[in-house]
């Protein structure tokens, strides 16, 4: 009788794990609470980066094997209990990611008009759970706090001419909201110096190609001795500084939108009575008038029932992917290592976890009822309609056809009931 494993989460980490397990002749169910696979590739990668999204062709490969099933619209811990998992699976790999965006923990950081950038990304990415960010676009001056690619994506989507987004997969409502945007100024504020910024040069360079005025304070680009050494030994840092210096030399052209970039600036307080109207910054106690602020300062995982959780790191304690103190439970992706790395990082990460699982598998108790049909029957008795891979492909084809009619790559749906109806 074949061994059977449940992978919780159909993002890159989960799907890389499923592929490795399938190659080892292990039966796999991949469960996700949404009817769609791919996780942050679908909902987190910016719509104007289609080459990155093309990795879905690789991520989909496990489902070509008869031994791998997709169970979309299934919430593990609710629709399937811990007792169910013990009965039907020999082991469980948790790869649920780290979707919760962080706030900086300063006074006023929860005022109306402030939000984690992760919430803004989820909205323009078409996540069914996302709260509309349309009101945010009534602001003329928006600050983005952070020095990584999420901050760059956020600033770019706020400033980019909507006509350049018209052929992307943005949901219709998001595209219409961006068309009505009143944003004129985006302030990109980084606590560290330019040599320590975690931008990738390709994404940084994109900001300078938007047709907006980019304003960089020359003093911010004077490097300390430590920064000089960093730039000398780090090609990415060196390229970033060169791009920023080129921007600083550009004359203003009187563009209708402006990007203000500043480094070594720390947010001390978000000011306002009923909503955001300014930021208090250090050094110097500067008050910067803004109408909204987005925090692109990281993501954090959330605790899962029955698993230990480190509140400081936002991860599940593990040893080479083995969850500490919970035999038969494993972890992969951001829930394992924190919100670091790129999509490809998950392949090696998942590989380590699966290697641990396969080494343990001969000694793990066998599931009492590993028949895949038994899990489907159990879910249906509970009124849960799991979305199969064939159901997802129907939704995929529907979105693609809607997009084709509009001259776009895809018209992404966001209403969960509509999505489920199409999946069948």
N, C-alpha and C positions, 0 to 999 in steps of 0.2 A: 504494500500500500504506500503510495507516494506521500512524502511529507508535504505539509501545506503551511504557508506563511501568509499573514496579513500585513500589508504595508498601509499605514495610515497617512494619507496625504499624497496627492497626485501631482506635486510639483517636481522640479528637476531631481532633488535628492531622492524622493520616493520612486520615481521612474527609473533612475539609474540603479537603485537597489533592486527593483523588480527585474530589470534586464539581467543583472548579475545572478540573481536567484534562478531565473528561468534557464540561464545557460548551464546552471548546475543541476538541472532536472528537478527543480523544486516547484511545486504548484503555488501560484500566487494569486491572491485577491488584492486589488488596489482600491481602497475605499477613500472617498472624498465627500465632504458634506455638500459640496456644490456639484451640479450636473456636468461640469466642465473639467477637463484635465489641465495640466501645465502650470498651475499656481501662479507665481510671480511672472512667469514668461507671458502669460495671457494678461494678467492684471497689473503688473508692475513695470514691465518694459515699456518705454515711451512709444507711442504709436508711430512716431516719425523715425523709428529705428527698426524697420522691417527685417534687416539682415540678422539682427540678434534674435528676433522672433522666429526666424527660419529654423532654429534649433529644434522646434517642435517635431520636425520630420525624424530626427534622431530619437527624441523622447517617446515617440509613438511606437517605436519598433517592438517593445515587449508584447504588445497586444496582437501581434501577428502570430504569436504562439498560442495553441489551444489551451495550454496550461496556465495562461494569465488572463484574469478577468478584471474588468472595471466595474466598480460598484459606486457610481455617482449618486448624489442625493442621499448618502448614508452617513449619519453622524455617529462616529464611534464614541461610546460613553453614554449615548442616549438611545439610538436605534439598536446598537449592539452593546450589551453590558460586558463587564469584566468576566462574568461567568460564561457568557456566550463565547468570548474569545478563547477561554480555556477549553471549552468543549469542541470548538471547530477548528482551532489552529494550533500548530506545534510551537509557533513563535510569532511575535509581533514586532514590526519595525515602525517606530513612530517618526514621521518626517513632516510634521505639521507647520514647520517654519517659525517665523517671528514677525507677525504682521502688525503688532502694536507699535505705533510710533511714540517716541519719547517727547516729553516736555522738559524744559531746562531746569525747572525747580526754582524759579525766581518769582518774586512777588508779581502778581498780575498775569502770570503765564496762562491762565485759563479764562481770561476776559473774552467776551464775544469779539470776533474778528481775529482770534488767534487759534491755531490748530497745528497738530503735527503735519508735516509735509506728506506723511504716509496717507493721511486722510484725503488730501488733494489728489495724490497719485491714484488712490483707489477709485476716486470719482471719475477722473478723466480716463482711467483704465477700464471703466465699465463694470466694476465689481458690484454684484447684486446687493450687497450689504452697505454700500457706500452712501453717505449722506451728501446731498447735493452741495457743491461748493459755489453755486451760481452767485449767491450774495457776496461772496468774497470778491468777485470780479466787478462789483460796484466801486471798490476801492481804486483810488488813483495811485496811491503810493503803498507798495507792499515790501516788507522786509523778509528775506529768506535767510535764516540763521543756519550756517553749516559750511563745511569745506570738503564735501564729497560729491559723488556723481548724482545723488538724489537731489542735492541742492542745485546742481547744474540743470538737471531735467526740469525741476520745478521752475527755475528762473526762465528757462527756454520756453516752456509751455505758456508762461504768463506773457512773454514778450513777442512770441512768434506771430507773424502775419497769418491770420486764420486761412487765407487763401492757400498758403503752403501746407496746410493740414487737411485741405478739402478732400484729398484722395486717400486719406488714411482710414484706419478702422475705428476712429473715434465714434462713440455712440452719437446718434443724431442730436439728442438733447445737449450733450457736451459741446458739440460743434456749434450749435446755435448760441449757446451761452458764451463761448469764446468769441463769437462774432459780435456780440453785444458788449464785450469787455470794455471797461473804462480805464484800465490800467495804463499809466503812462511811465511810471518810474518803479524799478525794482532795485532794492538795495541788497546786495549779496554780502553778508557779514560773516567773517571768519575769525575765530578766536586766535588761531595760530598764524604764523607767518606764511608767505607764499611758498617757501621751500617745503613746508610740512603739509600743505594741502593735499588731500587724497583724490584730486581730480585725475582722470585719464586725459592725456593731451588731446585726443580726438574729440572728446566731449567738450573740453574747454574751448578748443578752436571753433566749434560750432557756434558758440555764443557770439563770437566776433563776426559771424557771417549772417547775422539776422537783419542787417540793415538798420540797427539801432545805434545810438551813440553809446559807446562804452567808456566809462569814466573811471580811471584808476589813479589813486593818489601816488605820485612818484616817490614820496617818502616811504610808503609801504613796501617799496621794492628795493630799498637799501638793506642789504643782507648783513646779519650779524656774522661773526667768525664761525659759529656753529652752522649757520645756514650756508655759508660759503663752502664748508666741508661737505655738507649734505648734497649740495648741487654738484660738486665736483665728482662725487661718487655715485650719484643716482640720476640716470638718464631721464627718467620721467620728471623728477623735480626740476632738472635743468631745462627741459623743454617747456614745462609749465611757466617757469620764470621768464623764459624768452618770449613766450606768447604774451604774457602780462606786460612785459616791457614794450613790446610792439604796440599793444593797446594804449599804453600810457603816452606814447609819442603821437598818437592820432589826434588830429584837430577835431573839435566838435563840428558837426555838420548841420545842426539844427533839426535832427530827426524828431519825429513825434513821440518816440519812446526812448527811454534811457535806462542803461544798466550801470549802477554805481557799485564798484567793487572795492571792498576795504578789508584789510587784514589787521591782526593783532588788536582786535576790538572785541570786548567782552560785554555781553548783555547782562545788565544788572537788574533792571526792572522793566516790566511792561506797564505803561501808564495809561490811565483813562478812567472815567467814572462809570459809564455804562457800556463802553466798548473801547477797543484800542484806539489811542490817538497819538501815541509817541512811545519811543524807547529811550531808556536811560542807559548810556553806554560808558564804558571805561576803556582807556584812561581819559581823564579830563572831565568826567561828569557831563558829557555831552547829551543834550536832549535832541533826538532825531524825530521830527514829525513823520508819522506814517499812519495809514488807515487800517492796516492789517499786518499780521506777521505769521509766517509759517516756519516750523522748527524741523530742519532736516539734520537732526543730530543723532539719529540711530533708531534701530528697531529692537524690540524685546519680545521674547517668547512668552507664552502664558502657561501656567501650570496645567497639567493633565491629571485627571483622577487616577489614583493608584500609583503615580510615579513621583519620585523625589524631584525637588525643584530648587535651584539656586537663585534666590531673588536678586542677588547682586549682579550676576552675569546673565540672568534670564535664560538659563540653559538647564538641561537635565544632567545631573552628575553621571558620569559614565567612565568606563575603562575600555578603550578601543571600541567604543560603540555599545558595549554591554551596560545596560542601566544598573547602577549600583544598588544592590539589595533586592532586585526583582528578576529572578531567573526567567529566561525566555522572553524578556523585553529588551529591545534594542532601540537605538536612536541614531538619526542621520540628519545632515543638513544644518540649517541655522539653529534648530532646537538643540543640536549637539555641540556646535562650535561657536555659536553666536553669529550675529549678522555681519559676516565678513566674507570676502572672496567674491568671485564672479560665478556665472552659471556653471562653467566648466569645473570649478573647484569642487562641486558636489559629486563629480564622478569618482575621484579618488577617495573622498570622504565616505561615500556610500560603499565603495569597494572595501574599505577597512572594516566597516560595520558588518557587511555581509560575510567577510572572511571570518570574523569572530563568530557570527551566527552558524556558519557551516561547520566550523570546528566544534561548536557546542552541540550541534543538532543530534548526533548519535546518542548523546546522554540526556537529551530533553524528553520529558514524558510525551507520548503520542496523544494527539487529539482523539477524544472518544468518538466524534462524528465528523470526519474530515471531508465528507461528500459536499462538493460545492452547491449542489441542488438543495441541501438541507439549510444552508445559510439563506438562499433566496426564498425558500418556503417560510422560514422563520420571519424574515423581514416582511413578507407579504401578509402574514398573519397579524403582524403589528401595524398594518396599514401603511407600510413604507414601500414606495415604488422605486426600487433601485434603477438607476440609469445605466444601461449597458454601453459597451463601446460602440455598438451599432446605433444606439440612441444618440450618443454624442456626435457621431458622424452625420446624423440627420440634421442636428442643430448647426454643425459646422457648415454643411452644404447650404442650409437656409440662410445663414448670415452671409456667406460668400455670394449667393445669388442676389440678396438684397443689395449688397455692395456693388455688384456688377451693374445692376440697373441704375445705380447712381454714379457710375464711373469711378468706383472706389474699390479698394482691395477687399473690404469687408464692412458690413454695417453691424456692429456688435450690439446684441440685445442685452438688456440689463434687468428686465422684469422676470423674476424667478418663476412665477406661474406660467408665463408665456414660454419660457425656455423649456420647462418640464413638459408642457403640452406638445411642443415640437419634437422633443426627444421620444415621446410615445411611451 
